[in-house]
Amino acid sequence: MPRKKPFSNKQKKKQLQVKRERKRGDTGSGPNSRNASAERGTERDRDRQSDTSDSETTDVRRINQQPFNREGRYDPNKYRLHFEKESKEEVEKRKKIAREKILQPVAESIMEVDINDIYPPEKGLDFPKRPPWNYGMQREELFRKEEKSFREYLEALHSRNPPETLSHFEHNLETWRQLWRVLEMSDVILLIVDIRHPVLQFPPALYHYITGELQKQVIVVLNKVDLCPPPLVLAWTHYLSSLFPHLHCVCFTSHPGQPYSTLLQKKRMRRKVGWGGAGGPTHILRACQEITGGRVDLSSWEQKIQRDADDGGPDGEQAEEGAESVLMEHHSDIAMEMASPSQELYRDGVLTLGCVGFTNVGKSSVLNSLVGRKVVSVSRTPGHTKYFQTYYLTPTVKLCDCPGLIFPSRVDRQLQILAGIYPVAQLQEPYSSVGYLCERIPFQALLKLKHPDLEERPLGEERPEKWTAWDVCEAWAERRGYKTAKAARNDVYRAANSLLRLAIDGRLCLCLRPPGYSSQRDKWEAHPNLGEIIALQGRREEGAGDRDEEDGESSSEPEEERDRDADDDEDDDDEDEGLDRQGRRDRPKTNLTVNMFSVLGEDECD
């Protein structure tokens, strides 16, 4: 046997550097070579030149960097999120406040949010629009015109609104180009919002542009209604309908009646009913029938909805072999650059629905539910959908999926994070958002935390507990066993991210309310349409969760041990990957009528 050659630490380090460079796509050159350095410098220059969203007055941070091979044609970073950078002083200031500010429950009136507070009409919170163009333009000329228009828009926006008063919003021109193409190609726009905070994700400027300038109809899809109390769903529907008379409001949930069994459970068992068991496709169909007025034959769509509901079966097992094929089209950049601006609706007898909305509102889940099976990958990470693509639902109905966009607004950045708009994994300072959340929910009753100062108090001394956001994160880290690697201290940063992910997933439920909801609560709780919302959610109308509520409040230690990593930031794509059909059949059956608010208590979100 030949003798092994010595392998020094220096050589090992160099080998690892080469491996990292290969993963980043720097193939063919070493990490320390001049070619590699020049290549990286050239790439930075090219990135700086091609990124037209970087104006002279803004400092932009690009997040969600994805590794890719430069030899490939598709760049996964082309549509990644671009936000303004925050200064170190701002981050340190918020971190200090999180350590010192005592948390106090806010009044109910604070939870009521008017859409004019988020998008004040006098502040000119518009969105970038595509400049006029014609088919006589060259590609480079059109690009230059769009880039100039976008720079002028950013300058005008910042002249009216200081950057510190605005929330995070998209600075990537490539993503806005995708929106322009979808609006031009679609006949009806599905504006998808999260029912927990719809005013954050319903920009009035977009609605007025679509209905006024483009002369098209808008259907607002109030998604995730299973995470919100039924009276509040009705109140939000009435509020939006009264403000925008020509708006069609539709309630939707991709996974009705599927609760988390405990606060710490990793994922809901979404495969049990399949994508065909969603609540709301029929409501979208009815709204489209009213809009088209018989100009498009939608009978095939109606038959498909019924067929998908029947194929789901009692256990939700869909037959993949017999599943209906869906024609999918990926549009290249060249095909999208010169999309037809024709005002002709329902061309060739086909209804084109454009799915538009903020990041993380569930656009991909809605599209999967309409198709009846998984055709779009789903992730809790904002900005997961990267490029425009279309799906033929039936021969007369086509769906257009658009990457999520963040419009300029004046919402609190902490609330923006809790809404899932900003990636939690990219946060420099998550503690202030945890404090914002804890002031609006009964966190002690839900999380059952023990104050970090209890061990330092003299035996027998009792004094009221005063919590800060830092204390909450430290107590949660202690309960969950989150420790730093070297010193084995409580990992408060991981604990803060864990709590924020629980809130985004709906396991710590924070629901905003329309103006005047508290004074009219009795009206909405006795509304005649309440039963319809309850049925859509897949819940029982009365007494559904009395026993389950007690069970959810007192989760056992072994259950917590099983769910130790319940809050890890994983994509829902990987759900049930390692289980075959037989393994899924062997699971204990879940009662689909169980109250999904069992981990919260029914009154926590009312």
Sequence and secondary structure as in RCSB ss.txt:
>XXXX:A:sequence
MPRKKPFSNKQKKKQLQVKRERKRGDTGSGPNSRNASAERGTERDRDRQSDTSDSETTDVRRINQQPFNREGRYD
PNKYRLHFEKESKEEVEKRKKIAREKILQPVAESIMEVDINDIYPPEKGLDFPKRPPWNYGMQREELFRKEEKSF
REYLEALHSRNPPETLSHFEHNLETWRQLWRVLEMSDVILLIVDIRHPVLQFPPALYHYITGELQKQVIVVLNKV
DLCPPPLVLAWTHYLSSLFPHLHCVCFTSHPGQPYSTLLQKKRMRRKVGWGGAGGPTHILRACQEITGGRVDLSS
WEQKIQRDADDGGPDGEQAEEGAESVLMEHHSDIAMEMASPSQELYRDGVLTLGCVGFTNVGKSSVLNSLVGRKV
VSVSRTPGHTKYFQTYYLTPTVKLCDCPGLIFPSRVDRQLQILAGIYPVAQLQEPYSSVGYLCERIPFQALLKLK
HPDLEERPLGEERPEKWTAWDVCEAWAERRGYKTAKAARNDVYRAANSLLRLAIDGRLCLCLRPPGYSSQRDKWE
AHPNLGEIIALQGRREEGAGDRDEEDGESSSEPEEERDRDADDDEDDDDEDEGLDRQGRRDRPKTNLTVNMFSVL
GEDECD
>XXXX:A:secstr
        HHHHHHHHHHHHHHHHT TTS TTSHHHHHHHHHHHHHHHHH TT  TT  EEE       TTSS  
TTTT  EEE   HHHHHHHHHHHHH       GGGGB  HHHHS GGGT          TTS HHHHHHHHHHHH
HHHHHHHHHHS GGGS      HHHHHHHHHHHHH SEEEEEEETTSGGGS  HHHHHIIIIIS  EEEEEEE G
GGS HHHHHHHHHHHHHH TT EEEE BSSTT   SSTT S   GGGT GGG BSHHHHHHHHHHHHTTSS  HH
HHHHHHHHHHHH TT    STT    EEEE  HHHHHT       SGGG EEEEEEE TTSSHHHHHHHHHTS  
S   SSTT   S EEEEEETTEEEEE           HHHHHHTT S GGG S  HHHHHHHHTTTTHHHHH   
 GGGGGS TT        HHHHHHHHHHHHT B TTT  B HHHHHHHHHHHHHHTSS    B TTTTTTHHHHH
T TTHHHHHHHHT  SSSSSHHHHHHHHS  HHHHHHTTTTT    GGGTTTT  HHHHHTS    TTS GGGGT
 GGG  
